[in-house]
Structures are given as C-alpha cells and as structure tokens.
Amino acid sequence: MLPRQRYLHHRFHLPAYGILLLAGLIASLVPRQQCAGEPLRSAPAVWTADTSDPALLGPLFCPHSAITCDPIYYGELFTNARGGIATKRATRYQGLLDLLVTTDLEQLPISLPGRFMLLAQNTHGRGLTDDFVGDTQVISNIDSGDNIMQVSEYWWEFALLDENITVRIGKQDLNTEFLVMDLAADFIQSSFGLSPSAGFPSYPDPGMAAVLLAKLTDSVTLKVGFWDALGNGGGWGFSDNDVTLSILEMEYRYALADGELPGTLDLGVGYQSEGDVTPGVSLSSGYGYYIQAEQLLFRETPRQEESVQGLGIFGAYFPRFANGAIPISSIDDALVCGLVYTGLISGRDEDVAGAGYAWAGLNQGGTNEESAIEVFYKAKLTPRLTLQPDLQYISTPSGIYSDSRVVGTRLELRL
C-alpha cells in the first residue's frame, strides 16, 4: 500500500496544557453562570446535544451563559479477521476526544456579532489501516494516522440580511458544510464522509478558509468556500505555498408525498490552483464536480415532523478533477450509496441500522480500485451513550492486497 499522502503536512502538535489554556482564556471573558448545550455539526460525525440530560463535564469546563462546552468521546476496537496485509495480532483500539467550545459573542461586552467556535481534538491508540488492512479509503473516520493533540478548528461566524447569509471565517473542516450527507453520518468507513486520503482540507488536517452560506429561497441554499488547500492541521491552518481550493455547492431541499418525505440534492464544483508545494515539487491546477442525493422513503409516523423514524436512501458520485489526478491524492473517482433505517426494532426508536457501499478508483497499480461494504447497528443505550457493532468487507485494499474482513464496535460517549 502506498502511504497516505501526508508528506506536505509538517505537524506542530499543541500540548494538552496549551489547549486547556486557550479554552480557559475564552472562558475568562465572562462572569460565571450556568450554560446549556447547543447542537453543532462536527467532524467526523453529526451529533446533537441533549439538553434534557446535560453533559457531565461540560459545565465544569464552561460554567458561563455565553459559552457552551460539549466534550464527546469516540472509542473503537476493531480486528482484521481475514485478508489485507496481516491478521496476526490484528486487533487495535483507537479513540478520539472532541472538546467543542462555542462562545456567543453577542452576550459578551464586545462589539462583535455572531459566535466563535473552537474544536480541540486528541486521538490515541492506532487503527488497522496502515499495518493490517492496507486500504486507501480508511476503515475508520476517527483514524488520524499519527496521534494528534491539536486545535483542529477555530472560526468566527455571523449572519447578515435577516440571517439569510452566514459568513464563517477561520480554520475549518471542509466536510462540515460541503460534501456531507446527513443520512451517511453514522457510518464508520471514512469514505461515507471524506477519506483522509482524498487530499482535501478535512479531518485531521483542516485549513484556513472563508465560507459563505446564502439562503436564496426556502428550498435553495448556495454555499461558497475558499481554502488554503494544504494547511497544517496541527498548526493554525496556513501553509507555506499559494495553493488554494475553491468550492461552490448548490443545495436543494424538497419533500415528496405531500411534504411527508424530505429529500436533498446537492451539486458542487471545485477548483484547486497550481503552485509549488515544496522545493522541486509543483502542483498543477485541477477542477471537478460532484453530485449527491438523500431521500427519506418511508416514515413510520408521517404526520409528526419531528420524528425521524423510517427508511432513507443516499448516494453520491465524486469524479475527481477532470484534467488529471492530483499528485498528493491516492484517490481518483469515487462513489458511495447506502440505506439507513432509524427505529427498525420496536421500542428502539432512536437506534440506527445501516448498510452501505463505497468504491474508489485509485492510481496505485494492481487493480487500481478498492471497494468497501459496511453494515452496522447503532444502539442508543442512554441519552449520553451509544454502542455501534460494525462489519466491513474491503475488496482489494489499495488494489494490491487480498480482500479483508474487518469487525469491531464503536462507543460514543457524551461527557
């Protein structure tokens, strides 16, 4: 397997006390009061704070009305049972700790609108991809390659024109607003979001960016983003070169069956500029497009808009950069599709079951393609705790290894 392309990112890992000091500095700006949770989309998964059952540690980190803290922990144990690079002693544990700090600037004695968000992340342990499976798409969306301790995101967001336009400036993950599908959020295989091998400024290497979200109508949203394409995830999001990535996405939300079955269609285009990334290594410009769709097919309680119980389907196609492969990426064209059912078992209305397929064209030799089939069941045990058994079948990892069978489970704990 070719190593995942990280030679352009010379990480500076912030020490733990640096993250705590930065969070504490923000917290010190306001008088002490109790704070409540707030929903926020964050890589690698979509989750919602449950204010009816407050987090255990959030109020300790951030006991202020203007600031919310949402710590969440992901831990997973996986085994490569067959195929790939090796199966001997092929059981690994890895974990991700997210600390989300959101500051409502309008509650502070300063003349700034909107909010400021900071995401600190720590990963520990090691995944199966590099040593045992050899897959390019990466079997887990919390696999950061090398362990990290960093401020992954920090950005300022404010609204304009009666909140029809949202502006977000700072270091941020492209996959938070672009190339993301809500129905695919619970899959563990990273290609149902953005694989670290895709070469975009996403987890674990977000970059400095400016993003504009414009609500054109009740159904149509225009998204525009400009990134430092090769920013350092462990630093402040800037790179030493002039390579930029521009993305425009049009999102159309609709509903079928007299408004009972919502759906989403996204069309996007991207352009990456040319530049010298390191001495003697130049990067040519490239462009491409993508299309993705989600559709709820069946809703158990159609007259209850807040209910998400039912069956949904999603699919996406990502032809990568039409004028040639990007030199720093191992993946060319890619597609994903899947089915998700929420509340499949009677009495387990918030559990999620899913099955999906991910395929990637490669430029590494061998078969020059790789596919992954994933099946999972995510059980919500308490308002804070979920457990997710997961099975993946990886066909020709990196195009050169024998088919791999991976089995494991993920724990998600809201602290």
Rosetta blueprint (number, residue, H / E / L):
1 M L
2 L L
3 P L
4 R L
5 Q L
6 R L
7 Y L
8 L L
9 H L
10 H L
11 R L
12 F L
13 H L
14 L L
15 P L
16 A H
17 Y H
18 G H
19 I H
20 L H
21 L H
22 L H
23 A H
24 G H
25 L H
26 I H
27 A H
28 S L
29 L L
30 V L
31 P L
32 R L
33 Q L
34 Q L
35 C L
36 A L
37 G L
38 E L
39 P L
40 L E
41 R E
42 S E
43 A L
44 P L
45 A E
46 V E
47 W E
48 T L
49 A L
50 D L
51 T L
52 S L
53 D L
54 P L
55 A L
56 L L
57 L L
58 G H
59 P H
60 L H
61 F H
62 C L
63 P L
64 H E
65 S L
66 A L
67 I E
68 T E
69 C E
70 D E
71 P E
72 I E
73 Y E
74 Y E
75 G E
76 E E
77 L E
78 F E
79 T E
80 N E
81 A E
82 R E
83 G E
84 G E
85 I L
86 A L
87 T L
88 K L
89 R L
90 A L
91 T E
92 R E
93 Y E
94 Q E
95 G E
96 L E
97 L E
98 D E
99 L E
100 L E
101 V E
102 T E
103 T E
104 D E
105 L H
106 E H
107 Q H
108 L L
109 P L
110 I L
111 S L
112 L L
113 P L
114 G L
115 R E
116 F E
117 M E
118 L E
119 L E
120 A E
121 Q E
122 N E
123 T E
124 H E
125 G E
126 R L
127 G L
128 L L
129 T H
130 D H
131 D H
132 F H
133 V H
134 G L
135 D L
136 T L
137 Q L
138 V L
139 I L
140 S L
141 N L
142 I L
143 D L
144 S L
145 G L
146 D L
147 N L
148 I L
149 M E
150 Q E
151 V E
152 S E
153 E E
154 Y E
155 W E
156 W E
157 E E
158 F E
159 A E
160 L E
161 L L
162 D L
163 E L
164 N L
165 I E
166 T E
167 V E
168 R E
169 I E
170 G E
171 K E
172 Q E
173 D L
174 L H
175 N H
176 T H
177 E L
178 F L
179 L L
180 V L
181 M L
182 D H
183 L H
184 A H
185 A L
186 D L
187 F L
188 I L
189 Q L
190 S H
191 S H
192 F H
193 G L
194 L L
195 S L
196 P H
197 S H
198 A H
199 G L
200 F L
201 P L
202 S L
203 Y L
204 P L
205 D L
206 P L
207 G E
208 M E
209 A E
210 A E
211 V E
212 L E
213 L E
214 A E
215 K E
216 L L
217 T L
218 D L
219 S L
220 V E
221 T E
222 L E
223 K E
224 V E
225 G E
226 F E
227 W E
228 D E
229 A L
230 L L
231 G L
232 N L
233 G L
234 G L
235 G L
236 W L
237 G L
238 F L
239 S L
240 D L
241 N L
242 D L
243 V L
244 T E
245 L E
246 S E
247 I E
248 L E
249 E E
250 M E
251 E E
252 Y E
253 R E
254 Y E
255 A E
256 L E
257 A L
258 D L
259 G L
260 E L
261 L E
262 P E
263 G E
264 T E
265 L E
266 D E
267 L E
268 G E
269 V E
270 G E
271 Y E
272 Q E
273 S L
274 E L
275 G E
276 D E
277 V E
278 T E
279 P L
280 G L
281 V E
282 S E
283 L E
284 S L
285 S L
286 G E
287 Y E
288 G E
289 Y E
290 Y E
291 I E
292 Q E
293 A E
294 E E
295 Q E
296 L E
297 L E
298 F E
299 R E
300 E L
301 T L
302 P L
303 R L
304 Q L
305 E L
306 E L
307 S L
308 V L
309 Q L
310 G E
311 L E
312 G E
313 I E
314 F E
315 G E
316 A E
317 Y E
318 F E
319 P L
320 R L
321 F L
322 A L
323 N L
324 G L
325 A L
326 I L
327 P L
328 I L
329 S L
330 S L
331 I E
332 D E
333 D E
334 A E
335 L E
336 V E
337 C E
338 G E
339 L E
340 V E
341 Y E
342 T E
343 G L
344 L L
345 I L
346 S L
347 G L
348 R L
349 D L
350 E L
351 D L
352 V E
353 A E
354 G E
355 A E
356 G E
357 Y E
358 A E
359 W E
360 A E
361 G E
362 L E
363 N L
364 Q L
365 G L
366 G L
367 T L
368 N L
369 E E
370 E E
371 S E
372 A E
373 I E
374 E E
375 V E
376 F E
377 Y E
378 K E
379 A E
380 K E
381 L L
382 T L
383 P L
384 R L
385 L E
386 T E
387 L E
388 Q E
389 P E
390 D E
391 L E
392 Q E
393 Y E
394 I E
395 S E
396 T L
397 P H
398 S H
399 G H
400 I L
401 Y L
402 S E
403 D E
404 S E
405 R E
406 V E
407 V E
408 G E
409 T E
410 R E
411 L E
412 E E
413 L E
414 R E
415 L L
